């Protein structure tokens, strides 16, 4: 687990919108492999904090043959966790307490919730003999379960929870969260992990996964980011790093000039074009856009 904090302040009134899409990678289309990404978001009150958005990328390797379900369960786990966290901490004014609680409890809670959902899915859909052979066992014996069954569902996770006066960023594995400030600066609130090169990534399925979860607490004090963008690595791998950072600015300008509905309607086409011309991987993109004005 890693802790970071960013503070942005100023007098702003905010109206939030979320759009997102997920497309099957061009190489997966050719190989008849399903989209292994998932995305979901939830508002308590429309266009106002608190709300959450989460995306997850299933690994898709030979041993992770249920990773499309694993990514679905990952975003579902975060939806449940958000509901609990909002109920307990949204109205608390002591941000130091909220920050400490988020950093100390969220990593283990999300792993526990995901594993519980995986366990429930296996009970409902037991491994077939062919599936068991894929993970190197002839039958699901007790000593094989702790490692093998979670690898089968292996996935990454990125999530952003926005509350009236703070934001929590949570990330495990590859993928990107970009934040565009009101002044136009693009930052990565979650520092890049130098270990994640080529196809290497940390994952929900690791035995010590909670230690790999990065939690970033950002106090916004009525001055929210202009935009937050989450994406699986199939998107950033389609561009050079500088070009990818500029995408956040481009989306914000398009939303400002064309309207968010026009951008939403075009996302599917744009992402399909990107995977065809770029990484060939599944691409999932979520955008949180904040219409703010000085009070």
C-alpha positions as CSV (number, residue, x, y, z in Angstrom):
1,X,0.0,0.0,0.0
2,X,1.3,3.5,-0.9
3,X,0.0,6.8,0.3
4,X,0.0,10.2,-1.5
5,X,-1.9,13.4,-1.0
6,X,-2.7,16.4,-3.3
7,X,-4.5,19.5,-2.2
8,X,-6.4,21.9,-4.5
9,X,-8.5,24.7,-3.0
10,X,-10.6,27.7,-4.1
11,X,-14.2,28.9,-4.3
12,X,-16.1,26.8,-6.9
13,X,-19.6,25.4,-7.5
14,X,-19.6,22.0,-9.3
15,X,-21.9,20.0,-11.5
16,X,-20.4,16.6,-12.4
17,X,-21.0,14.2,-15.3
18,X,-19.6,10.8,-16.2
19,X,-19.3,9.1,-19.6
20,X,-17.5,5.9,-20.4
21,X,-17.2,3.0,-22.8
22,X,-15.4,-0.3,-23.3
23,X,-14.5,-1.9,-26.6
24,X,-13.2,-5.3,-27.6
25,X,-9.6,-5.2,-28.7
26,X,-8.8,-5.5,-32.4
27,X,-6.6,-8.5,-31.7
28,X,-9.3,-10.1,-29.6
29,X,-11.8,-9.7,-32.3
30,X,-9.5,-11.6,-34.7
31,X,-8.9,-14.3,-32.0
32,X,-12.5,-14.5,-31.0
33,X,-11.6,-13.5,-27.4
34,X,-14.2,-11.7,-25.4
35,X,-13.7,-8.2,-24.0
36,X,-12.0,-8.7,-20.6
37,X,-12.5,-5.1,-19.4
38,X,-15.4,-3.8,-17.3
39,X,-16.6,-0.4,-16.2
40,X,-19.3,0.9,-13.9
41,X,-20.2,4.1,-12.1
42,X,-22.8,5.2,-9.5
43,X,-24.2,8.5,-8.2
44,X,-26.0,8.8,-4.9
45,X,-27.6,12.0,-6.2
46,X,-27.4,12.8,-10.0
47,X,-24.5,15.1,-11.0
48,X,-23.5,15.7,-7.4
49,X,-20.9,14.1,-5.1
50,X,-20.7,11.5,-3.7
51,X,-20.2,9.2,-6.6
52,X,-17.8,6.5,-7.9
53,X,-16.4,5.2,-11.1
54,X,-14.4,2.0,-11.5
55,X,-12.7,0.1,-14.3
56,X,-11.0,-3.3,-14.4
57,X,-8.9,-5.1,-16.9
58,X,-8.9,-8.9,-16.8
59,X,-5.5,-10.5,-17.6
60,X,-6.7,-12.9,-20.3
61,X,-3.7,-15.2,-20.1
62,X,-4.1,-19.0,-20.3
63,X,-4.4,-19.4,-16.6
64,X,-6.8,-16.4,-16.2
65,X,-9.6,-17.9,-18.3
66,X,-12.3,-16.3,-16.2
67,X,-10.7,-12.9,-16.0
68,X,-13.6,-11.2,-17.9
69,X,-15.7,-12.3,-14.9
70,X,-13.0,-11.3,-12.5
71,X,-13.0,-7.7,-13.8
72,X,-16.8,-7.6,-13.6
73,X,-16.5,-8.7,-10.0
74,X,-13.8,-6.1,-9.3
75,X,-16.0,-3.2,-10.3
76,X,-18.9,-4.7,-8.4
77,X,-16.8,-5.0,-5.3
78,X,-15.9,-1.3,-5.5
79,X,-19.6,-0.4,-5.9
80,X,-20.4,-2.2,-2.7
81,X,-17.4,-0.7,-0.9
82,X,-18.3,2.8,-2.0
83,X,-21.8,2.4,-0.6
84,X,-20.4,1.3,2.8
85,X,-17.7,4.0,2.9
86,X,-20.2,6.8,1.9
87,X,-22.6,5.7,4.6
88,X,-19.9,5.8,7.3
89,X,-17.7,8.7,6.3
90,X,-19.2,11.1,3.8
91,X,-20.7,13.4,6.5
92,X,-17.5,13.4,8.7
93,X,-15.7,16.8,8.7
94,X,-12.5,15.4,10.2
95,X,-10.7,14.8,6.9
96,X,-7.6,13.6,8.7
97,X,-9.7,10.7,10.1
98,X,-11.2,10.0,6.8
99,X,-7.8,10.0,5.1
100,X,-6.3,7.6,7.6
101,X,-9.3,5.3,7.5
102,X,-9.2,5.2,3.7
103,X,-5.5,4.5,3.6
104,X,-5.6,1.9,6.3
105,X,-8.7,0.0,5.4
106,X,-9.6,0.3,1.7
107,X,-6.8,-2.0,0.4
108,X,-7.7,-5.0,2.5
109,X,-11.5,-4.4,2.2
110,X,-11.5,-4.3,-1.6
111,X,-9.4,-7.5,-1.8
112,X,-11.6,-9.3,0.7
113,X,-14.8,-8.2,-1.2
114,X,-13.5,-9.3,-4.5
115,X,-12.4,-12.7,-3.2
116,X,-15.8,-13.2,-1.6
117,X,-17.5,-12.5,-4.9
118,X,-15.1,-14.9,-6.7
119,X,-15.8,-17.6,-4.1
120,X,-19.5,-17.1,-4.6
121,X,-19.1,-17.3,-8.4
122,X,-17.2,-20.5,-8.1
123,X,-20.0,-22.0,-5.9
124,X,-22.5,-21.0,-8.6
125,X,-20.4,-22.0,-11.5
126,X,-17.9,-24.8,-10.5
127,X,-14.8,-25.4,-12.6
128,X,-15.3,-27.9,-15.3
129,X,-12.8,-30.7,-15.8
130,X,-11.3,-28.9,-18.8
131,X,-11.0,-25.7,-16.7
132,X,-9.3,-27.6,-13.9
133,X,-6.7,-28.9,-16.3
134,X,-5.9,-25.4,-17.4
135,X,-4.8,-24.5,-13.8
136,X,-2.9,-27.8,-13.5
137,X,-5.1,-29.8,-11.2
138,X,-7.2,-32.9,-11.7
139,X,-9.7,-31.9,-9.1
140,X,-10.3,-28.8,-7.0
141,X,-8.7,-30.0,-3.7
142,X,-8.6,-27.7,-0.7
143,X,-4.9,-27.0,-0.8
144,X,-5.1,-25.9,-4.5
145,X,-7.8,-23.3,-3.9
146,X,-6.0,-20.4,-2.2
147,X,-3.8,-19.6,-5.2
148,X,-5.3,-21.2,-8.3
149,X,-8.9,-20.1,-8.0
150,X,-8.1,-16.3,-7.7
151,X,-5.5,-16.5,-10.6
152,X,-8.3,-17.8,-12.8
153,X,-10.2,-14.5,-12.2
154,X,-7.1,-12.2,-12.2
155,X,-7.7,-8.5,-13.0
156,X,-6.5,-5.0,-12.3
157,X,-8.5,-2.2,-10.7
158,X,-8.8,1.6,-10.9
159,X,-11.4,3.5,-9.0
160,X,-12.2,7.1,-8.2
161,X,-14.6,8.1,-5.4
162,X,-15.6,11.7,-5.3
163,X,-17.1,13.2,-2.2
164,X,-18.2,16.9,-1.5
165,X,-14.8,17.9,-0.2
166,X,-12.3,15.1,-1.0
167,X,-11.4,12.5,-3.7
168,X,-10.1,9.1,-3.2
169,X,-8.1,7.5,-6.0
170,X,-7.4,3.7,-5.8
171,X,-5.3,1.7,-8.1
172,X,-4.0,-1.9,-8.3
173,X,-2.1,-2.9,-11.4
174,X,-1.6,-1.1,-14.7
175,X,-3.9,1.4,-16.4
176,X,-4.0,5.1,-16.0
177,X,-5.7,7.8,-14.0
178,X,-5.2,11.3,-15.4
179,X,-6.4,14.5,-13.7
180,X,-6.8,17.8,-15.5
181,X,-6.7,20.8,-13.2
182,X,-8.7,24.0,-13.6
183,X,-5.5,25.6,-14.9
184,X,-5.0,23.0,-17.6
185,X,-2.2,21.0,-15.9
186,X,-2.4,17.2,-16.4
187,X,-1.1,15.0,-13.6
188,X,-1.1,11.4,-12.5
189,X,-2.3,11.3,-8.9
190,X,-1.1,7.7,-8.7
191,X,2.6,7.6,-9.6
192,X,3.6,5.1,-12.3
193,X,5.0,1.8,-11.0
194,X,8.4,1.2,-12.7
195,X,7.9,-2.6,-12.2
196,X,5.0,-2.6,-14.6
197,X,6.7,-3.1,-18.0
198,X,5.6,-5.0,-21.1
199,X,2.8,-7.3,-19.9
200,X,3.8,-7.4,-16.2
201,X,1.3,-6.1,-13.7
202,X,0.2,-6.4,-10.1
203,X,-3.2,-7.9,-9.6
204,X,-6.2,-8.6,-7.4
205,X,-5.2,-12.3,-7.6
206,X,-1.9,-12.0,-5.8
207,X,-1.6,-13.5,-2.3
208,X,-0.4,-10.1,-1.0
209,X,-2.6,-8.0,-3.2
210,X,-3.6,-5.6,-0.5
211,X,0.0,-4.5,-0.2
212,X,0.0,-3.5,-3.8
213,X,-3.0,-1.2,-3.7
214,X,-2.2,2.5,-4.0
215,X,-4.6,4.9,-2.2
216,X,-4.4,8.6,-2.9
217,X,-6.4,11.1,-0.8
218,X,-7.0,14.5,-2.4
219,X,-8.7,17.4,-0.5
220,X,-10.5,19.6,-3.0
221,X,-12.1,22.2,-0.8
222,X,-14.6,23.3,-3.4
223,X,-12.1,23.5,-6.2
224,X,-12.4,20.2,-8.0
225,X,-10.3,19.1,-11.0
226,X,-11.8,20.0,-14.4
227,X,-11.7,16.4,-15.5
228,X,-10.6,13.0,-14.4
229,X,-9.9,10.2,-16.9
230,X,-9.5,6.5,-16.1
231,X,-8.4,4.0,-18.8
232,X,-7.1,0.5,-19.1
233,X,-3.6,0.0,-20.4
234,X,-4.8,-0.8,-23.9
235,X,-5.5,2.9,-24.3
236,X,-2.1,4.4,-23.2
237,X,-0.3,1.6,-25.0
238,X,-1.7,3.0,-28.3
239,X,0.1,6.4,-27.9
240,X,3.4,7.9,-26.9
241,X,3.4,9.1,-23.3
242,X,3.2,12.8,-24.3
243,X,0.4,12.2,-26.8
244,X,-1.5,10.2,-24.2
245,X,-1.2,13.0,-21.5
246,X,-2.6,15.5,-24.1
247,X,-5.7,13.3,-24.6
248,X,-7.2,14.6,-21.3
249,X,-7.0,18.2,-22.5
250,X,-8.4,17.2,-25.9
251,X,-11.4,15.5,-24.3
252,X,-12.0,18.4,-22.0
253,X,-12.0,20.9,-25.0
254,X,-14.3,18.6,-27.0
255,X,-16.8,18.4,-24.1
256,X,-16.6,22.2,-23.7
257,X,-17.1,22.9,-27.4
258,X,-19.4,20.0,-28.5
259,X,-21.1,19.0,-25.3
260,X,-20.7,15.8,-23.3
261,X,-23.5,13.9,-25.1
262,X,-21.8,14.4,-28.5
263,X,-18.5,13.0,-27.0
264,X,-20.4,10.1,-25.4
265,X,-22.0,9.2,-28.7
266,X,-18.6,9.2,-30.4
267,X,-16.6,7.2,-27.8
268,X,-17.3,3.8,-29.2
269,X,-16.2,4.7,-32.7
270,X,-13.1,6.5,-31.4
271,X,-12.0,3.7,-29.1
272,X,-12.5,1.0,-31.8
273,X,-10.3,3.1,-34.2
274,X,-7.7,3.5,-31.5
275,X,-7.4,-0.3,-30.8
276,X,-7.3,-1.0,-34.5
277,X,-4.5,1.5,-35.1
278,X,-2.8,1.1,-31.8
279,X,-2.4,-1.6,-29.1
280,X,-5.0,-4.1,-30.4
281,X,-6.0,-4.6,-26.8
282,X,-9.3,-4.1,-25.2
283,X,-9.8,-0.4,-24.3
284,X,-12.0,1.0,-21.5
285,X,-12.3,4.7,-20.9
286,X,-14.1,6.6,-18.2
287,X,-14.4,10.4,-18.0
288,X,-15.5,12.5,-15.0
289,X,-16.2,16.0,-16.2
290,X,-16.8,18.9,-13.8
291,X,-18.7,22.0,-14.9
292,X,-17.5,24.6,-12.3
293,X,-18.0,28.3,-11.9
294,X,-16.7,30.8,-9.4
295,X,-19.2,31.5,-6.6
